[in-house]
Amino acid sequence: MSGLVKILNFIPEAQLELLRKSGIRYKVKRIPGDGYGQGELYVEAERKNEALRIILDATRIRRK
């Protein structure tokens, strides 16, 4: 696995499903919050740039 893609607050399950369908292996790491916030989620993906592009595209589609 080459790098971490940082995503604040949450990762919709549908986006992780897109990564899986695209053949990108990933692991999700959760950093707990400080009691005031939700914390952060990181996706560790084998092809970081491609994983980030898929997640951003899915986010853009969801907002339309």
ZADO-1210 file (C-alpha; in nm, 4 decimals, padded with zeros to 6 digits):
<atoms>
<atom x="00.0000" y="00.0000" z="00.0000" code="MET" pos="1"/>
<atom x="00.1542" y="00.3251" z="-00.1111" code="SER" pos="2"/>
<atom x="-00.0184" y="00.5999" z="00.0799" code="GLY" pos="3"/>
<atom x="-00.3008" y="00.7380" z="00.2868" code="LEU" pos="4"/>
<atom x="-00.5852" y="00.9374" z="00.1386" code="VAL" pos="5"/>
<atom x="-00.7267" y="01.1604" z="00.4120" code="LYS" pos="6"/>
<atom x="-01.1014" y="01.2092" z="00.4185" code="ILE" pos="7"/>
<atom x="-01.2587" y="01.4160" z="00.6937" code="LEU" pos="8"/>
<atom x="-01.5549" y="01.2930" z="00.8952" code="ASN" pos="9"/>
<atom x="-01.6894" y="01.0060" z="00.6890" code="PHE" pos="10"/>
<atom x="-01.6511" y="00.7861" z="00.3859" code="ILE" pos="11"/>
<atom x="-01.9805" y="00.6802" z="00.2324" code="PRO" pos="12"/>
<atom x="-02.0009" y="00.3052" z="00.1889" code="GLU" pos="13"/>
<atom x="-02.0845" y="00.3568" z="-00.1797" code="ALA" pos="14"/>
<atom x="-01.7454" y="00.5197" z="-00.2382" code="GLN" pos="15"/>
<atom x="-01.5641" y="00.2276" z="-00.0787" code="LEU" pos="16"/>
<atom x="-01.7713" y="-00.0028" z="-00.2980" code="GLU" pos="17"/>
<atom x="-01.6507" y="00.1908" z="-00.6048" code="LEU" pos="18"/>
<atom x="-01.2902" y="00.1385" z="-00.4954" code="LEU" pos="19"/>
<atom x="-01.3519" y="-00.2330" z="-00.4538" code="ARG" pos="20"/>
<atom x="-01.5207" y="-00.2622" z="-00.7944" code="LYS" pos="21"/>
<atom x="-01.2291" y="-00.0735" z="-00.9530" code="SER" pos="22"/>
<atom x="-00.9886" y="-00.3343" z="-00.8202" code="GLY" pos="23"/>
<atom x="-00.8130" y="-00.1012" z="-00.5764" code="ILE" pos="24"/>
<atom x="-00.7226" y="-00.2691" z="-00.2493" code="ARG" pos="25"/>
<atom x="-00.7764" y="-00.0471" z="00.0521" code="TYR" pos="26"/>
<atom x="-00.7816" y="-00.0400" z="00.4297" code="LYS" pos="27"/>
<atom x="-00.9779" y="00.2094" z="00.6392" code="VAL" pos="28"/>
<atom x="-00.8095" y="00.3579" z="00.9455" code="LYS" pos="29"/>
<atom x="-01.0048" y="00.5599" z="01.2011" code="ARG" pos="30"/>
<atom x="-00.8431" y="00.8330" z="01.4104" code="ILE" pos="31"/>
<atom x="-01.0693" y="00.9023" z="01.7114" code="PRO" pos="32"/>
<atom x="-01.1950" y="01.2553" z="01.7750" code="GLY" pos="33"/>
<atom x="-01.0976" y="01.4751" z="02.0661" code="ASP" pos="34"/>
<atom x="-01.4428" y="01.4626" z="02.2219" code="GLY" pos="35"/>
<atom x="-01.5662" y="01.7645" z="02.0258" code="TYR" pos="36"/>
<atom x="-01.5442" y="01.6335" z="01.6701" code="GLY" pos="37"/>
<atom x="-01.6094" y="01.3107" z="01.4870" code="GLN" pos="38"/>
<atom x="-01.2466" y="01.2300" z="01.4272" code="GLY" pos="39"/>
<atom x="-01.1091" y="01.1445" z="01.0887" code="GLU" pos="40"/>
<atom x="-01.1023" y="00.8520" z="00.8525" code="LEU" pos="41"/>
<atom x="-00.8125" y="00.7618" z="00.6303" code="TYR" pos="42"/>
<atom x="-00.8176" y="00.5236" z="00.3379" code="VAL" pos="43"/>
<atom x="-00.4893" y="00.3489" z="00.2745" code="GLU" pos="44"/>
<atom x="-00.4936" y="00.2532" z="-00.0926" code="ALA" pos="45"/>
<atom x="-00.2450" y="00.0789" z="-00.3152" code="GLU" pos="46"/>
<atom x="-00.2889" y="00.3341" z="-00.5982" code="ARG" pos="47"/>
<atom x="-00.3366" y="00.6603" z="-00.4081" code="LYS" pos="48"/>
<atom x="-00.3991" y="00.8976" z="-00.6990" code="ASN" pos="49"/>
<atom x="-00.6492" y="00.6682" z="-00.8653" code="GLU" pos="50"/>
<atom x="-00.8283" y="00.6037" z="-00.5350" code="ALA" pos="51"/>
<atom x="-00.8542" y="00.9765" z="-00.4628" code="LEU" pos="52"/>
<atom x="-00.9891" y="01.0442" z="-00.8137" code="ARG" pos="53"/>
<atom x="-01.2596" y="00.7781" z="-00.7725" code="ILE" pos="54"/>
<atom x="-01.3632" y="00.9165" z="-00.4325" code="ILE" pos="55"/>
<atom x="-01.3744" y="01.2767" z="-00.5579" code="LEU" pos="56"/>
<atom x="-01.5737" y="01.1785" z="-00.8678" code="ASP" pos="57"/>
<atom x="-01.8248" y="00.9918" z="-00.6498" code="ALA" pos="58"/>
<atom x="-01.8568" y="01.2936" z="-00.4194" code="THR" pos="59"/>
<atom x="-01.9146" y="01.5242" z="-00.7156" code="ARG" pos="60"/>
<atom x="-02.1844" y="01.2950" z="-00.8590" code="ILE" pos="61"/>
<atom x="-02.3596" y="01.2708" z="-00.5212" code="ARG" pos="62"/>
<atom x="-02.3836" y="01.6519" z="-00.4908" code="ARG" pos="63"/>
<atom x="-02.5551" y="01.7001" z="-00.8315" code="LYS" pos="64"/>
</atoms>
